[in-house]
Amino acid sequence: MNEISSRLKEVREALGMNQTQFGARLGIGNTAICKAEIGENNVSERVILDVCRVFSISEDWLRTGNGEMEKDNTIIKNPLILEMADTYELDELDIAYIEIYVTLPPAIRKVVKNHLTQAVSLDKLTVKDLEEAYQPAKE
């Protein structure tokens, strides 16, 4: 097993994922993950970049072992939040808000929801209104 293969396995284990879950998040099969981890196949450039992007892993650490594994010393361990972050292209601040919100006691979440509802007038908007208001800018 080469060094990058062992670091790939280290990332997966730090996330608490099996090879199937890890591969699914990267869009590749568990066999490819297995072969990459044992050094049977080289870890492709695409896999390196995807691991860094999807799991907020330091590219320098994954390639060389220098520095810390996690970007900004944060690693998201909740697979549901990881999936949501990837699906909705959430940045680190979005993820931090979600992680904080879901750990709040229900009474505090209710207060936060009330403030957000008032701030953006969600009670007056429909889903269609939101979709129209937040469409990406056309180039």
C-alpha positions as CSV (number, residue, x, y, z in Angstrom):
1,M,0.0,0.0,0.0
2,N,1.4,3.4,-1.0
3,E,1.2,6.5,1.2
4,I,-1.7,8.2,-0.6
5,S,-3.7,4.9,-0.5
6,S,-3.2,4.7,3.2
7,R,-4.3,8.3,3.6
8,L,-7.4,7.6,1.5
9,K,-8.3,4.8,3.9
10,E,-7.6,7.0,6.8
11,V,-10.0,9.7,5.5
12,R,-12.7,7.1,5.0
13,E,-12.3,5.6,8.5
14,A,-12.2,9.1,10.1
15,L,-15.6,9.7,8.5
16,G,-16.9,6.5,9.9
17,M,-17.9,5.2,6.5
18,N,-17.5,1.8,4.8
19,Q,-16.1,1.5,1.3
20,T,-19.6,1.4,-0.3
21,Q,-20.7,4.6,1.5
22,F,-17.4,6.4,0.7
23,G,-17.5,5.4,-2.9
24,A,-21.1,6.4,-3.3
25,R,-20.4,9.9,-2.1
26,L,-17.6,10.1,-4.7
27,G,-19.6,8.5,-7.5
28,I,-17.5,5.4,-7.7
29,G,-17.9,1.8,-6.7
30,N,-16.7,0.1,-3.5
31,T,-14.4,-2.1,-5.6
32,A,-12.5,0.9,-6.9
33,I,-12.2,2.2,-3.4
34,C,-10.9,-1.1,-2.1
35,K,-8.3,-1.4,-4.9
36,A,-7.2,2.2,-4.4
37,E,-6.9,1.7,-0.6
38,I,-4.7,-1.5,-0.9
39,G,-2.6,0.2,-3.7
40,E,-3.7,-2.2,-6.4
41,N,-4.9,0.8,-8.5
42,N,-3.4,4.3,-8.4
43,V,-5.6,6.9,-6.8
44,S,-6.7,9.1,-9.8
45,E,-6.5,12.8,-9.9
46,R,-10.3,13.0,-10.1
47,V,-10.6,10.9,-6.9
48,I,-8.1,13.1,-5.1
49,L,-9.9,16.3,-6.0
50,D,-13.3,14.8,-5.2
51,V,-12.2,13.6,-1.8
52,C,-10.9,17.0,-1.0
53,R,-14.0,18.8,-2.2
54,V,-16.7,16.5,-0.9
55,F,-15.1,15.8,2.5
56,S,-13.2,19.1,3.1
57,I,-9.9,17.4,3.2
58,S,-6.6,19.2,2.7
59,E,-5.2,18.4,-0.8
60,D,-1.7,18.9,0.5
61,W,-2.2,16.4,3.3
62,L,-3.8,13.8,1.0
63,R,-1.0,14.0,-1.5
64,T,2.0,14.4,0.8
65,G,0.9,13.8,4.4
66,N,2.0,17.3,5.3
67,G,-0.2,19.4,7.6
68,E,-3.6,18.5,8.9
69,M,-6.1,16.1,7.3
70,E,-9.1,18.5,7.5
71,K,-9.3,21.9,6.0
72,D,-9.6,24.4,8.8
73,N,-9.6,21.5,11.3
74,T,-13.2,20.7,10.5
75,I,-14.5,17.3,9.4
76,I,-18.1,16.6,8.9
77,K,-18.9,13.2,10.3
78,N,-22.7,13.1,9.8
79,P,-23.3,11.3,6.5
80,L,-26.7,13.0,6.1
81,I,-25.1,16.5,6.4
82,L,-22.4,15.4,4.0
83,E,-24.9,14.2,1.5
84,M,-26.9,17.4,1.8
85,A,-23.8,19.5,1.5
86,D,-22.8,17.8,-1.7
87,T,-26.4,17.8,-3.2
88,Y,-27.0,21.5,-2.5
89,E,-23.4,22.7,-3.0
90,L,-23.2,24.1,0.6
91,D,-20.1,25.9,1.7
92,E,-18.5,25.6,5.1
93,L,-20.6,28.3,6.7
94,D,-23.8,26.7,5.4
95,I,-22.7,23.4,6.9
96,A,-21.8,25.0,10.2
97,Y,-25.2,26.6,10.5
98,I,-26.9,23.3,9.8
99,E,-24.7,21.4,12.3
100,I,-25.4,24.0,15.0
101,Y,-29.1,24.2,14.3
102,V,-29.7,20.5,14.4
103,T,-28.0,20.2,17.8
104,L,-30.1,23.0,19.4
105,P,-32.8,22.1,21.9
106,P,-36.3,22.1,20.3
107,A,-37.3,25.3,22.2
108,I,-34.4,27.2,20.8
109,R,-35.0,25.9,17.3
110,K,-38.5,27.2,17.5
111,V,-37.2,30.7,18.4
112,V,-34.7,30.5,15.5
113,K,-37.5,29.5,13.1
114,N,-39.7,32.4,14.3
115,H,-36.9,34.9,13.8
116,L,-36.1,33.5,10.3
117,T,-39.8,33.5,9.3
118,Q,-40.1,37.1,10.3
119,A,-36.8,38.1,8.7
120,V,-37.6,36.7,5.3
121,S,-41.4,36.7,5.4
122,L,-41.6,33.0,4.6
123,D,-45.2,33.0,5.8
124,K,-46.1,35.2,2.8
125,L,-44.0,33.4,0.2
126,T,-44.8,30.3,-1.9
127,V,-42.3,27.8,-3.1
128,K,-42.7,29.3,-6.6
129,D,-41.9,32.8,-5.2
130,L,-38.7,31.4,-3.6
131,E,-37.6,29.6,-6.8
132,E,-38.1,32.7,-8.9
133,A,-36.3,35.0,-6.3
134,Y,-33.3,32.7,-6.0
135,Q,-32.6,31.6,-9.5
136,P,-28.9,31.7,-10.5
137,A,-27.9,34.8,-12.5
138,K,-27.8,34.1,-16.3
139,E,-24.6,34.9,-18.0
